[in-house]
Amino acid sequence: MKILRVGLLVVAGFSLAACGADGEPIQPTMNANIGVGSSGTYVGGGIGLRTGGLGIYFGR
């Protein structure tokens, strides 16, 4: 139950930041990677938010 609360707080924080309520513009970022190597292929990616000097990124 505690994990659910923390998850909801994180989502609420991202939602508040995304609407611009803090006064600074939020820049969403997205990254997608596809690679081929001697050991096979791999896929990676992630999403993030950036404002001023602060950035949060989730992915590989």
C-alpha positions in Angstrom: 0.0 0.0 0.0 2.9 2.3 0.7 4.3 1.8 -2.8 1.0 2.8 -4.3 1.0 6.0 -2.3 4.6 6.9 -3.4 3.6 6.1 -7.0 0.6 8.3 -6.8 2.7 11.1 -5.4 5.2 10.8 -8.2 2.5 10.9 -10.8 0.8 13.9 -9.1 4.2 15.7 -9.1 4.8 15.0 -12.8 1.2 16.2 -13.6 1.7 19.4 -11.7 5.0 20.1 -13.3 3.7 19.3 -16.7 0.9 21.8 -16.5 3.4 24.6 -15.9 2.1 25.5 -12.5 5.6 26.2 -11.2 6.0 29.1 -13.7 8.8 27.6 -15.8 8.3 25.7 -19.1 8.8 22.0 -18.9 10.5 20.2 -21.8 9.6 16.6 -22.2 12.2 14.3 -23.7 12.0 10.9 -25.4 14.7 8.5 -26.5 14.5 5.3 -28.5 17.4 3.0 -29.5 17.7 -0.1 -31.6 21.0 -1.7 -32.0 22.6 -4.7 -33.7 25.8 -6.3 -32.4 27.7 -9.6 -32.4 25.6 -10.8 -29.5 22.3 -10.0 -31.2 19.9 -7.1 -31.3 18.7 -4.9 -28.5 16.0 -2.3 -28.0 16.0 0.5 -25.4 14.3 3.8 -24.7 13.1 6.2 -22.1 11.2 9.3 -21.3 12.0 12.3 -19.2 11.2 15.9 -18.1 13.6 18.8 -18.0 13.2 22.3 -16.5 16.1 24.7 -15.9 19.0 22.7 -14.5 16.8 19.8 -13.2 16.1 16.7 -15.3 14.4 13.4 -14.5 14.8 10.5 -16.9 13.4 7.0 -16.8 14.6 4.3 -19.1 17.7 2.4 -20.4 
